[in-house]
């Protein structure tokens, strides 16, 4: 069975892009017409979905995968491949996508997608699925948190690493993952009630929380996330407090970067500190480096420039519908530049890069969801966008 979403095919044009009627521009966006015209030249809508998307990944052969968390609805599909005709194929099959919150007593949470947050290709013939198993971000389903590897050659689950309560602690929400260049380790963020990083020995299936409760993994005091110029709050007035969320790995694999979504500060640590000391249970807090201010972000992505060999960090600027970048070689004082700003990038969420260099980003429209708007639909239409070879 294929679940067919609304879809707009990729449209290539020499001078611009036609993708139907765009949402009305805000006053601030209208004031920045040069930035808008620049966005129209490079921003292409790759797909539109009937449900709230977060993660996207593109394999080394160009296959595209997305995921839909069970935040405000009991989504009919959690992980899917975007087919060339625009349909969604439940991935790896319908059985793994058969979980429903109303049937949780009937199904094994360790063998089904409970509430998937991200999908990431490792460049080694597999994609990995991060399932924090916390529907509606309201408590972890026992036995559900896991990191799952799917072999792309066979489209079959090849490995399931289950996380116990020592890793997926009560109130946790495992968020995103990156993999060491040698394929031996995984690094995850926990954006839940007590932020942390998680280091995983993939061969042994052994994981450990590090920097658990450390200031670098917690919401930053005094930071208020604003969208549309207003503080983002729940209907009861509570502010948004998301811990360690954004994560990226340097191209040489030597440094892991991360930050809290509710935070301005970017942090980094040597990966050897995580895999040697952190995985052994030692304190690595002295190894954490502050690496400048970048504002509230969701997704991070690092791409190596072919001309200089330096790393460019891309980030989703959720407060101003933008994708920004900085040259990491400039150090903590390096400034941000706007790659593009467009009102259609409503809560740009997750990045992935295709084999042709194109950058993909989802827009999850979190500020429009039923979490923050009582009248919002439970099923929120969202988009996947493509930037052909973004200019560094």
C-alpha positions, 0 to 999 in steps of 0.5 A: 500500500502507498500513502499518497501525500499532496506533492509538488514536483521539483521545478527547475528554472533558469531565472526562478521557480514556480511552485504555486501560491506561496503563503502571504508574506509578513510585513517584515518579509515584504521589507526584505525584497532582495532576500526574497528574490534571492530565495526564489532563485534557489528554493525549490519545493520538493514535496508537500505532505499531509502530516507534520514532518521533521526528519529528512535524509538522502542516501548516497544514491539519492533515495529520499526518506522522511519521518512523521512524529506522533506529536499531535496526531496518531500519524498513519505512517512514521517513516517513509521513502519519497518515491519519484512519483511523489507517493510515500512508501511506508519504510521499511514496510507496513508492519514497522509502521503499524503502531497506533497509540490506541493499540499500544497494548497490542503491539511490541514497541521495540519492533514498531515505530512509536514516535520517530524523530529523525532518519539519517543515512550513514553513507555506508549503505544504511539509514538509521532511525531514531525513535524516542518513543514519546508520543505527544512528548508525554512520557516514554513508552517502556521498551520503545526507545531505540536506534534502528539500522535499515540496510538499503540494499535489502530494505530490511531492518539489520540492527536494533539498539534498544535504550533502557531507562539508564539512557532514555530516562523518564522525560527524555526525548532523543532527538537527532543522530550523527555517526563517526567517520569510521562507522563505529560510534553514534552521537545523539542529542536528548532534547527532553526534560534533562538534556544530554548527549548519548554516545553509542558503540554501534558494534556492541550496542552499548550506550551511555549518557554524557553531559547529563544536566550540563549547562551546554545541554540545557535550555539557556537561561533568559532565552525566549524563542520568538516567531512572528515577533512574539514569544512562542508559548503554550496555550497555558502561557508556559514558555518553550524550553527544549534542551540539546537538539541541534547536532552536527559533526565536522567533516573530519569527524574530530569535533561534535557540535550541538546546542539547545533549541532554546539557546543561543550558544553553540558548543563543541567537543572532541569526539575522542573525549566522547568515545574514550572517556565519555563512553567509559563513564568519565566526566568530560565537562572540562572538554566542552568548548563554547563556540559562539552565539548563533541564536535559537536553531533546530537543524545543523549541517556541516559541509566541507568546501571543495575550494578551501577544505574548510567546513561551513556550518548551516543552521535553521534560524527558526525565528526568522524563516531563514537558513544561515551559515558560518565558516567554522574556520573563523572560530567562535567569533565567526559571524553568521550570514543569511543563505536565504530568508523566505516566509515559506521556510516556516520553522525550518527543521532538519537538513540533509545533503544529496549526492549532487550537493543539493541541500534539503530541509524540512519545514515542520511548522511547529509554531502552527501546530496544536501544541501552541494553537488550540484551533490548529488541525491535528494533521498539519500539512508540511513541506520538504525544500531543496536548495541546489548547491547552496553558495558558500 
